[in-house]
Amino acid sequence: MIVAATLGLGLLIGLSLGALGGGGSILTVPALVYVLGQDARAATTSSLFIVGITSVVAALGHARSGRVRWGVGVVFGATGLAAGFVGTAVNRLVNPDVLLLSFAVVIVVAAVGMLVSSRGEEPAPQEDGAAQHARRWTPGRIGGVVGAGLLVGFMTGFFGVGGGFVVVPALTLALGLPMPQAVATSLVVISINSSGALLARAGTAHFDWAVIVPFTLAAVAGSLGGKVVADRLSAATLTRAFAVLLLAVAGYTATSSVVSLLG
């Protein structure tokens, strides 16, 4: 039963990562805690490994279609590395139930943001190369990306999630990337931040390989299918469906955390 749950959850999260970018990783921690029985801190560490490996594979799949903006992804990801170490340090100080309750709030914010963005989603107008370059690299826009990069890095270290729901809007709004490129490039960002946060936990973290290995393999397989799903369904449809699922998960996570805190 546990093996089946591990494989099924891995496939689901891999599909969401492949189709929606780093935002799909937000389900990993609740799945590890409430279905597979890991404690909050172990789950955030396991999530970093699972999400990091899956994001690398999914990014390579998108790269074959020419969607990944490697330079943008590397700069964005590198910006958040130091913040990831800070987030990891804070993670060690927080009560696990408070951590999960905070995580539920983050899930709600992500879901609402997805629903709002999906209502106005339209194909981005094409711009010539010079205009796109100017839009991406003005000082004000770069400042916005740096701020988002720091936030994502901290969240990755603290919650063990990729923060793709911050990365994708930053790439589309600040740098003008079309949604398919933003989704693909967010996977590069998540790969870098997850690696940095894992490094920050080296020597102190416990890895439950019996859960992590099959979960990761299933997620990798799912991420390849997620790219196919993204090619066939509209981004708005995918985003709305995932947002509804997030709200349900957030409700359960918040309720469980509050009951545990009051008990």
C-alpha positions as CSV (number, residue, x, y, z in Angstrom):
1,M,0.0,0.0,0.0
2,I,2.8,2.4,0.9
3,V,4.7,1.6,-2.2
4,A,1.6,2.2,-4.4
5,A,1.0,5.5,-2.6
6,T,4.6,6.5,-3.1
7,L,4.6,5.8,-6.8
8,G,1.2,7.4,-7.3
9,L,2.2,10.6,-5.5
10,G,5.5,10.7,-7.3
11,L,3.7,10.5,-10.7
12,L,1.2,13.2,-9.8
13,I,3.9,15.6,-8.6
14,G,6.1,14.8,-11.6
15,L,3.2,15.5,-13.9
16,S,2.5,18.9,-12.3
17,L,6.2,19.8,-12.4
18,G,6.5,18.9,-16.0
19,A,3.3,20.7,-17.0
20,L,3.4,23.8,-14.7
21,G,7.1,24.2,-13.8
22,G,8.4,24.6,-10.3
23,G,5.0,25.4,-8.9
24,G,4.1,21.7,-9.1
25,S,6.6,21.0,-6.3
26,I,4.4,22.6,-3.6
27,L,2.5,19.3,-3.2
28,T,5.5,17.3,-2.2
29,V,5.8,18.2,1.4
30,P,2.1,17.6,2.3
31,A,2.2,14.3,0.5
32,L,5.3,13.1,2.4
33,V,3.9,14.2,5.8
34,Y,0.2,13.2,5.6
35,V,0.3,10.2,3.3
36,L,3.8,8.7,3.8
37,G,4.2,9.7,7.5
38,Q,7.4,11.7,7.5
39,D,7.8,14.5,10.1
40,A,7.9,18.1,8.8
41,R,11.6,18.6,8.8
42,A,12.4,15.2,7.2
43,A,9.7,15.9,4.5
44,T,11.2,19.3,3.6
45,T,14.6,17.6,3.2
46,S,13.2,14.7,1.1
47,S,11.3,17.2,-1.0
48,L,14.5,19.1,-1.9
49,F,16.0,15.9,-3.3
50,I,12.9,14.8,-5.1
51,V,12.1,18.2,-6.6
52,G,15.7,18.9,-7.5
53,I,16.3,15.7,-9.5
54,T,12.8,15.8,-11.1
55,S,13.3,19.5,-12.1
56,V,16.7,18.7,-13.8
57,V,15.1,15.9,-15.9
58,A,12.0,18.0,-16.7
59,A,14.2,21.0,-17.7
60,L,16.2,18.8,-20.1
61,G,13.0,17.6,-21.6
62,H,11.8,21.2,-22.2
63,A,15.3,22.2,-23.4
64,R,15.0,19.7,-26.3
65,S,12.0,21.8,-27.5
66,G,14.1,25.0,-27.2
67,R,12.0,26.5,-24.3
68,V,14.7,26.9,-21.6
69,R,16.4,30.3,-21.3
70,W,19.5,29.0,-19.6
71,G,21.1,32.4,-18.9
72,V,18.0,33.8,-17.2
73,G,17.5,30.6,-15.2
74,V,21.1,30.4,-14.0
75,V,21.2,34.1,-12.9
76,F,17.8,33.8,-11.2
77,G,18.8,30.6,-9.4
78,A,22.2,31.8,-8.3
79,T,20.6,34.9,-6.8
80,G,18.7,32.8,-4.3
81,L,21.5,30.5,-3.2
82,A,22.5,32.5,-0.2
83,A,18.9,33.0,0.8
84,G,18.5,29.3,0.7
85,F,21.1,28.8,3.4
86,V,19.2,31.4,5.6
87,G,15.9,29.6,5.0
88,T,17.5,26.3,6.0
89,A,18.8,27.8,9.3
90,V,15.4,29.2,10.2
91,N,13.8,25.9,9.4
92,R,15.7,24.3,12.2
93,L,14.3,26.8,14.7
94,V,10.6,26.6,14.0
95,N,8.1,24.3,15.6
96,P,7.1,21.6,12.9
97,D,3.4,22.3,13.3
98,V,4.0,26.1,12.9
99,L,6.1,25.2,9.8
100,L,3.2,23.2,8.3
101,L,0.6,25.9,9.2
102,S,2.8,28.5,7.5
103,F,3.2,26.2,4.5
104,A,-0.6,26.0,4.3
105,V,-0.8,29.8,4.0
106,V,1.9,29.7,1.2
107,I,-0.2,27.1,-0.6
108,V,-3.3,29.3,-0.4
109,V,-1.4,32.3,-1.7
110,A,0.0,30.2,-4.6
111,A,-3.5,28.8,-5.5
112,V,-5.1,32.2,-5.5
113,G,-2.3,33.7,-7.6
114,M,-2.7,30.9,-10.1
115,L,-6.5,31.4,-10.3
116,V,-6.1,35.1,-10.8
117,S,-3.4,34.8,-13.4
118,S,-5.3,32.0,-15.3
119,R,-8.3,34.3,-15.8
120,G,-6.4,36.8,-17.8
121,E,-4.0,34.4,-19.6
122,E,-3.7,35.2,-23.3
123,P,-1.0,34.4,-25.7
124,A,1.9,36.9,-25.4
125,P,2.4,39.2,-28.3
126,Q,5.5,38.6,-30.3
127,E,8.3,41.2,-30.0
128,D,11.4,41.6,-32.1
129,G,14.7,40.5,-30.6
130,A,15.9,44.0,-29.6
131,A,12.6,44.8,-27.8
132,Q,12.6,41.6,-25.9
133,H,16.2,42.1,-24.9
134,A,15.4,45.6,-23.6
135,R,12.4,44.3,-21.7
136,R,14.4,41.6,-20.0
137,W,17.4,43.6,-18.8
138,T,16.4,47.1,-17.7
139,P,17.7,47.9,-14.2
140,G,14.2,48.0,-12.7
141,R,13.2,44.7,-14.0
142,I,16.5,43.1,-13.0
143,G,15.9,44.4,-9.5
144,G,12.5,42.8,-9.4
145,V,14.0,39.5,-10.5
146,V,16.7,39.7,-7.9
147,G,14.1,40.3,-5.2
148,A,12.0,37.4,-6.4
149,G,15.2,35.2,-6.6
150,L,16.0,36.0,-2.9
151,L,12.4,35.2,-1.9
152,V,12.4,31.9,-3.8
153,G,15.8,30.9,-2.4
154,F,14.6,31.5,1.2
155,M,11.3,29.6,0.6
156,T,13.3,26.7,-0.9
157,G,15.5,26.4,2.2
158,F,12.7,27.0,4.7
159,F,9.8,25.0,3.1
160,G,11.6,22.5,0.9
161,V,9.6,23.7,-2.2
162,G,10.7,25.2,-5.4
163,G,8.7,28.4,-5.3
164,G,7.8,28.1,-9.0
165,F,4.6,30.0,-8.3
166,V,6.8,33.0,-7.7
167,V,9.4,32.2,-10.4
168,V,6.9,31.8,-13.3
169,P,5.1,35.2,-12.7
170,A,8.5,37.0,-12.3
171,L,9.7,35.6,-15.6
172,T,6.5,36.5,-17.4
173,L,5.8,39.9,-15.9
174,A,9.3,41.2,-15.3
175,L,11.2,39.7,-18.2
176,G,8.4,39.2,-20.7
177,L,9.0,35.5,-21.3
178,P,6.1,33.6,-22.9
179,M,4.5,31.1,-20.5
180,P,6.0,28.0,-22.1
181,Q,9.5,29.5,-21.7
182,A,8.8,30.7,-18.2
183,V,7.6,27.2,-17.1
184,A,10.7,25.6,-18.6
185,T,13.1,28.1,-17.2
186,S,11.6,27.9,-13.7
187,L,12.8,24.3,-13.6
188,V,16.4,25.5,-14.0
189,V,15.9,27.9,-11.1
190,I,14.3,25.2,-8.9
191,S,17.2,22.8,-9.7
192,I,19.8,25.3,-8.6
193,N,18.0,26.4,-5.4
194,S,17.2,22.8,-4.4
195,S,20.9,21.9,-4.8
196,G,22.0,24.8,-2.7
197,A,19.5,24.1,0.1
198,L,20.4,20.4,0.2
199,L,24.1,21.4,0.5
200,A,23.1,23.6,3.5
201,R,21.7,20.6,5.2
202,A,24.6,18.3,4.4
203,G,25.7,16.4,7.5
204,T,22.6,17.1,9.6
205,A,19.8,15.8,7.5
206,H,18.3,12.2,7.5
207,F,17.3,10.7,4.2
208,D,14.7,8.0,4.1
209,W,15.9,6.4,0.8
210,A,13.2,3.7,0.9
211,V,10.7,6.6,0.3
212,I,12.9,9.0,-1.6
213,V,14.2,6.7,-4.4
214,P,10.8,5.3,-5.6
215,F,9.2,8.7,-5.2
216,T,11.9,10.4,-7.3
217,L,11.8,7.7,-10.0
218,A,8.0,8.0,-10.3
219,A,8.2,11.8,-10.3
220,V,10.9,11.8,-13.1
221,A,8.6,9.5,-15.2
222,G,5.7,11.8,-14.5
223,S,7.6,14.9,-15.4
224,L,8.2,13.6,-18.9
225,G,4.5,13.0,-19.2
226,G,3.8,16.5,-17.9
227,K,5.6,18.0,-20.9
228,V,3.2,16.1,-23.2
229,V,0.2,17.3,-21.2
230,A,1.5,20.9,-21.4
231,D,1.8,20.6,-25.2
232,R,-1.8,19.4,-25.5
233,L,-3.8,21.5,-22.9
234,S,-4.0,25.2,-22.4
235,A,-1.9,26.7,-19.6
236,A,-5.1,28.3,-18.2
237,T,-6.9,25.0,-17.9
238,L,-4.0,23.3,-16.2
239,T,-3.4,26.2,-13.8
240,R,-7.1,26.3,-12.7
241,A,-7.3,22.6,-12.1
242,F,-4.0,22.6,-10.1
243,A,-5.1,25.6,-8.1
244,V,-8.3,23.9,-6.9
245,L,-6.3,20.9,-5.8
246,L,-3.9,23.2,-3.9
247,L,-6.8,24.8,-2.0
248,A,-8.0,21.4,-0.9
249,V,-4.5,20.4,0.2
250,A,-4.1,23.7,2.1
251,G,-7.3,23.2,3.9
252,Y,-6.3,19.8,5.1
253,T,-2.8,20.9,6.1
254,A,-4.1,23.9,8.0
255,T,-6.7,21.9,9.9
256,S,-4.2,19.2,10.8
257,S,-1.6,21.7,12.0
258,V,-4.1,23.7,14.1
259,V,-5.5,20.5,15.7
260,S,-1.9,19.4,16.6
261,L,-1.0,22.8,18.0
262,L,-4.1,22.9,20.2
263,G,-3.8,19.3,21.3
